[in-house]
Amino acid sequence: DGGITQSPKYLFRKEGQNVTLSCEQNLNHDAMYWYRQDPGQGLRLIYYSQIVNDFQKGDIAEGYSVSREKKESFPLTVTSAQKNPTAFYLCASRREGGTEGAVYNSPLHFGNGTRLTVT
Amino acid sequence: AQKVTQAQTEISVVEKEDVTLDCVYETRDTTYYLFWYKQPPSGELVFLIRRNSFDEQNEISGRYSWNFQKSTSSFNFTITASQVVDSAVYFCALSGPWSQGAQKLVFGQGTRLTINP
């Protein structure tokens, strides 16, 4: 079955260490996204990528970096510059392209998330 | 700027009761899209419905129904005869027209719904 795989489900790191969260999709979707979820704050967009080798900052990109070397993969690195890294991170993808109407017929597909705890 | 407000942080009801989750949005766009997602304890968000700003017809899908009212900028979600499996966090989301980056969904804070047996 097609879907989005995020690994690991739980991740623990010491403060000052960089950590990379994995996101892989086999849906053949062009666009991929990273969201951060904190209690009471909903989901906030970190980075997104519409095509391979291209990505844009979202609303809270500071302290994070991404790469998009393959269509299927969109790893997120939480750097030591991120002041409050402990959160639940969700990766998503969506088929894009075609007409505007066709784009909107395609909802976001989400992975199961990675819960990162930094102490 | 776009904004989505889900004023109900937590709702708890007894099984078989009807429950309505409120969603109020702000946007200056004339073309926009509204979504509802369900987040069960497993963590992933599950897409429930998408609505564009030109379609104000209410929609019903089984026990789920959605009431879209542009006059009050609301897109409320009602579960009829609730079941324990409906327990989850529900998110309302808004996106603008394609020309302004439709991929940038703006989410509400979420409503945690607990259905007690």
HADDOCK unambig.tbl for C-alpha pairs under 7 A between the chains (distance, minus, plus):
assign (segid A and resid 40 and name CA) (segid B and resid 109 and name CA) 5.48 0.50 0.50
assign (segid A and resid 41 and name CA) (segid B and resid 109 and name CA) 4.76 0.50 0.50
assign (segid A and resid 42 and name CA) (segid B and resid 107 and name CA) 5.94 0.50 0.50
assign (segid A and resid 42 and name CA) (segid B and resid 108 and name CA) 5.56 0.50 0.50
assign (segid A and resid 42 and name CA) (segid B and resid 109 and name CA) 3.86 0.50 0.50
assign (segid A and resid 42 and name CA) (segid B and resid 110 and name CA) 5.68 0.50 0.50
assign (segid A and resid 43 and name CA) (segid B and resid 107 and name CA) 5.80 0.50 0.50
assign (segid A and resid 100 and name CA) (segid B and resid 98 and name CA) 6.65 0.50 0.50
assign (segid A and resid 107 and name CA) (segid B and resid 47 and name CA) 6.87 0.50 0.50
assign (segid A and resid 110 and name CA) (segid B and resid 44 and name CA) 5.70 0.50 0.50
assign (segid A and resid 110 and name CA) (segid B and resid 45 and name CA) 5.66 0.50 0.50
assign (segid A and resid 111 and name CA) (segid B and resid 44 and name CA) 5.44 0.50 0.50
assign (segid A and resid 112 and name CA) (segid B and resid 42 and name CA) 6.73 0.50 0.50
assign (segid A and resid 112 and name CA) (segid B and resid 43 and name CA) 5.12 0.50 0.50
assign (segid A and resid 112 and name CA) (segid B and resid 44 and name CA) 4.17 0.50 0.50
assign (segid A and resid 113 and name CA) (segid B and resid 43 and name CA) 6.13 0.50 0.50
assign (segid A and resid 113 and name CA) (segid B and resid 44 and name CA) 6.35 0.50 0.50
